[in-house]
Amino acid sequence: MIGELDAPAQLLQSILDTVDVGIVVVDADGHDILMNSRQRRIHALATLPGNDGLNEAELLLRYPGTSLPIPVDERAVRKAVLQESFNNYLVATGPPSEDGAAFSASARQILDRRGERAGAMVVFSDVTSYLEMVRSREQLVASVSHELRTPSTSMIGYLELTQDGLDLSKATASRLQVAHRNTEQLQVIEEELLQDQVSRSGEEKLVLRPSRLSESAEHSVESFALRAERAGIALISDLQPTPEMPVDTVRMRQAVDSPPPDALQYTRRGGTVTVAAEMIEGQAELRVTDTGIGMTAQEQTTLFTDFYRTETARNSDIPGHGIGLSLTRPIVVSHNGQISVRSQPGEGSTFRIRFAVE
């Protein structure tokens, strides 16, 4: 921390102490050089009693809505020290047994007059009340979806009984069939809404079975091979066997199947998409690399938020709703994994999903 401040630095500290967000500035080596009073209070919320240290590695930081601690290298300030810039990185403070507070972290790299990296600034905004509002809204959606299941089930039952009648005209039978089909589709939507709310709440019960990430990746490649061929894109498989690990195979398949179709969608005819799996430093890693349109650094910071689509995708009329990756991240996190992206505009993107294998 700064020791004796000169007049301009003291003025800056006083100004930063008046804002309602936590601010911490680190130098190129990751040492704190500035921290406002709000950030000290945030540290206090995440500090065990009797521990006065401000070392981020010692703080009680969790993924929101879960009891899972955030690994040291995935914590906001550490990510900034590792030269990452990001927006809306959510963290929760305090022991898992307590509700705690939730914060949204954003980081930017600091450049000196020569354009060289001099450090980073991380800003923490309290989003506890916002997340509580979101949870209330999700509970409402889940409740309405659940209540709709009873009448829709009854409707299907009576439609089936009516369709069994022998004296129906061809036109009537056709209309009943349409009504039956659409009622079934309504039930599918209800189930999807319920499943989505359970997944987002972090309360979904995973059914863990031994499985290999490399095998899931192989199935994914097989699923998208025909699509790649029709799009004129080379789909390359580079899969090394990975050890078994306990996963929910259904949910894991959803996570593994998310990056490949996006890579194909954002890659032009004649391009390449490579799906690779291997062990790296005791972790099973899945990599999906494409030669597509790529993303800016700013677009990468918000890629995993709900309904986000890059400006290039919107301007290119590429179809999509921007929800696939936002649903993938909680699946990966629930398996104690990490998902990240590296990209350059016009040079393609690489998505990485990693899981620790004991």
N, C-alpha and C positions, 0 to 999 in steps of 0.2 A: 504494500500500500504506500501511497505518497506520505512522506514524513512531514517536514515543515514546508508548507505551501507558500509560494510567492503570491503577490497580490492578484495577478490575473488568474492563477490556478485556484486561489481561494474563492474568487468571484465565481468561477466556473463550478466549483464544488457546491457553493451556496445555491446557484441556479438549479443544478441537478437535484439537489435535496428537496426542491419545491415540487417536482413533478411526481405524478402518481404511478409511475412505472419504475421497475427496478432496472438499473443500468450498471453494467460492469464493462470496463475496458481493459484488455490485456495487451501486452507487447508481443513481438514476433515470437518470443520463446514461451509464451503462455503465462507470464507472470502478471498478476493484477497490478494495474497502475492507477486505476480509478474505480470507485464504487460509491454509489449514492446511498443515502440512508434507507430508502425504500428497499434496495437490494439487500442491505444488511438484515432488515426485518424478514425478508423472504428466506434468507439463509437460516435465520433463527427458527422459522417454522419447520425447516427440514433438518434441524440439528438435534441430536440426542441431548438430554439434560446433562450438564457438566462438561460438554464438549464445546469449547469456545472457538475451535478452529474453523476457518472459512474454506478449507480444502474441499472442492466439489466432490471428490471421490468419497468423502466421508459423509456426505449428505444423504438423507433418506428421500430418494427420488424414485417415483414409480410411474409406469404407464397409466394414464387416467382410466379409471373404471376397473383396474385390475390390482392384484397384489404383487405383480411382477416388478422387481427392481430394474431400473434402467442401467445397463452395463456402463462402465466408466467411459469407454470410448464413444458411447452413444449419447452422452449427456451434452446438453446444449453448449456450454462453454468449451468443453473438450472438442466438440465438433467444429466450433469456430476456430479454436487453436489449430485444428487440422486443416484449416483453410477452406471450410465449407461456409457457404452463405445459404440462409433458409428463412422461411416465414412459417408462422403458425405451427411450430413444433410444440406439442402439448406435453406437459409434465405435471405430475401430482406430487405433493409433498407430504411428509409424515409417515408413520407406521401404517401397514396395511389394515390394522384393526380400527383405524380412525378414518373419518371422511377426508380430513385434510383440506388443503386448498389446491386449486389447479391454475396453472399459468401457461400462457402462450408465449413462446420464445421466438425472437427473430434475431438474426445475426448478419452483420456486414463486415467485410474486410476493410482495413484502413490502409491507405497508400500514402507514402511520403511524397515530397516534392519531386522526386525522381521517378515516381510511378512504381516504386518497389514496396512490397508488403511490409507494413510497420506494426501490424497487430490486428485486432478485431474488436468490435463492440457488439455486445449482446443486450437485448432489451426484453424484460419479462413483464407481461401484462396479466393482471388477475382476471381470469375468465371463469371463476367458480360459479357465479350466479348465472352466467350465460349457459354453462354446461348443465346446470340444474334445470334451466328452462328447456334446454334441448331434451334432457331426459324426461321431463314432464310431457313434452310433445310426443316423444317416442312411446311413452306409456299410453298416451291417448290413442295413438295409431294402433298399438298392439291390442288395446282393449276393444276398439271398434272392430278391428279385423277378427278378433275372437268372437265377438257378439254376432258378427255377420255369418259365421260358419253355421250356426244352428238353423236359421231360416233357409239358407242356401241348400243345406243338406236335406231339409224337408222338401224344398222345391224339387230337387232331383228325384227324391223318392216318389212324389206324386206324378212327376212327368213320366217316370219309368212305368208306373202303374197305368197311366193313361195310354202310353204307347203300346202297351200289351193288349189293348182293346182290338177286337177283330173287325169292328164295323167302322173303322176310320177310313175316310177318303184319302186318296193319294196326296192331295194338297194339304189336308190337316196333318197327316203323318209327317210330311216334309217340314211343316212349320214347327211341330213339336220337336222334331229332331234338331232344328236350329236352336230352339229355346233350350233344349237339353245340353247341346254343345256349348252354348254361351254361359249357361249356369255352371257347367264344369270348369270353364275358363275362369269364371269369377272365383271359384274355390281355389284354383291354382294361384290367382293373384293374392287371395287372402293368406294362403300358406306362405307365399314368398314374403309378404309384408311381415308376418309373424317371425319368420326365420331371420329376416333382416334386422328386426328390432332386437331379437335375442343375440345376434352376432355383435351388434353395435354396443349392447349393454355390457358385454364382457362376461355375461352369465351363462353363455352356452356351455353345455357339458360336452367335453370332447371324449370320444370313444377311441382310446389309444390302442393301436396295434403295431407290432413291428413292421416296418416298411423301409424301403430304400428310396432316397431322393432320385437316384439315377434311373430307377425303374419308372417312377412317376414321370420323369422327363422323357423317357423313351415312349411311353404311352401318349404323351402330349405331342411329340414329333409325329407319331403315326396318325394322330387325329387331324393334324393340320397339313399333312403332306399334299393331299389332293388340292386343298385351297391354295397352297403355295404354287403348285404346278399350273393351275388355271390362271394365277396372277402373273406367271412368268418370272417368279422369284425362286432363286436357289435356296432350298432349306437344307442346311448342313447340320449333321448330328455328330457331336464330339463328346460322347458320354463314357466316362470312366466309372467303374463300379464304386458305389459309396456304401458304407456300413449300414446295417439296420438301425433304426431309431424309432422310438415310440411316437406315432402320429395318428391323428384322426384322418384316415385315408380319404374320406369324402371331402373334407374341408381342405386337406392338403392338395388334392387334385384340382380344386377350384383355384388355389393360389398359384400352382405351377402352370395351370392352363391360362392364366391371365396375361403374362407378358408376350407369348408368341403371336397371338392374333393381333395385338397392338403393333408389334414389330412388322408384321406382314401388311397391316393396313397403312402404315406410314412409310413403307418402302416402295419405290417405284419399280415398274417392270424392268427386269434385267439386274435387279439388286440382289443382295444376299442377306439371309437371316441365319445365324448360327446359334444353336442351342447346345450348351456345354455343361457337363457336370463333372466334378472332381472333388477330392479332399484337399483343403488348404489350411495349414496350421491347425489341425484338429477340428476343422469345421467342414461340413458338407455344403458345397456351393453349387448353385444353379446360376448360369449366366446366359442371357439372351442378348445377342449383339446383332444390330441391323445396320445397313448402309442407307438408312432413310433420311428424312428431312431434318432430324435432330431438333434440339431445343436450346434456347438461351439459358443462361444461368438463372435469370429471374423466373423463367417458366419452370425450371426444375425445382425451385423452392416451394411451389404451390401444387406440384403435380399430384400429390397424394390426398388432396382435399376433395370433398364431395363436389361433383358436377363440374370440376375444373377441366377445361380443354384449352390447349395452347392456341395462341392467335393464328399461327400458321395453319393449324388444323381447321379452325373456323373459316379462315379465308379460302382454304382449298376445298371447302365443301366435303371434307372427309366425314362420313357418318360416325355417330357415337354420342354418348350422353355424359361421359366423364365420370363414371362411377366404378368402373372395374378395379382400378388401382386403389381407390379409397376403401373398397371392401377387401382387397387383398391384404393390405397392411395389418388389420386386426387379426386375420388368420395367422399370418406369419408371427406376429407378436405373441399370440396365444400359445405358440409352440416355442417361445423363447428365441425366436429368430430375428433377423434383421433384413430389411429390404432397402436398396438404395439405387440411384441412377447416376450415370455419368454420360454427358452428351455435349455435342458441339453443333451449332446450326450448320446444316448442309453436310455434316460428316457422320450422321447416325447416332445411335444411343446404345448403351449397355446397361441392362438391368441385372442386379445381383441379389440373390436370396441366399442367406447363409444360416445354418443351424449348427449349434455345438453338438458334437457327437461324443458321448462319454465312453 
